[in-house]
Amino acid sequence: MKRLYFIRHGESEGNVAGIFSGRMDVELTPKGVQQARIAGIQAKETGLVINLIITSPYKRTRATANSIATEIGYPLNKIKTNELLLERNFGNLEGTSMDDYLNEHLYQEIDNTEKAETLEHLQLRALSLLDHCKMIESDNILLVGHAAFGRALRRVIENKPYTAEYTDPLKQIPNAEIIKLI
C-alpha cells in the first residue's frame, strides 16, 4: 500500500439531529448527497487515482462511496465493505442528544457508558484495519467511514495513544472531505 485516503460520509440525518448515531443506519441529507458528489468531482478534477474503495456497511457511507465512485469512474460493483470501518458504538447514548450529554459530562465518560465501545477498543479496531490495508496490493485505497473511527485511524498512523483523543483538541474530520493519511 502506497497511499491511504479517508473520507467521512456526507452530512447525515444524525449529524443534523445532533445525536449520537454511531451504530444507527441513518441516511445522508440532501446536503450530504451533494457533498459526496462534490468530493467525487474534486477527486476527479485533481487527478486523484483510486484503485480500491472500502466502505463501512452503513447507508450514509455506502451512498458517499457510490457518489465518489460514480464521479471518478470506479465500478460500483468493485466497492468493498468492511465492518472494521463501523463508527464507534455509543451504547445507551445512541439516539440521544450529544449537546445534552456533553453539557453534563466529560467526553471521556462515554467510555463508561453501558454497552459503549471504549476508545481503546476503537483504536485497536483502527489498527486492525490499517494492518488489513497494508496487506492489500492496491496502491491507492480510499476508506469511507465515520468521524470517531477516522480520528482513531489517524492516531494509529501518527503513533499516538488513544488517550490523545482527550488531550488533543478534537481534530474533527469534516463531512465529505478526502484526507490523505499515508
PyMOL commands that set and color helices and strands:
alter all, ss='L'
color gray80, all
select helices_A, chain A and resi 13-17+30-45+59-72+76-78+83-85+91-93+98-104+107-112+119-134+147-157+164-167
alter helices_A, ss='H'
color red, helices_A
select strands_A, chain A and resi 3-8+52-55+80-81+140-145+179-180
alter strands_A, ss='S'
color yellow, strands_A
deselect
rebuild
show_as cartoon
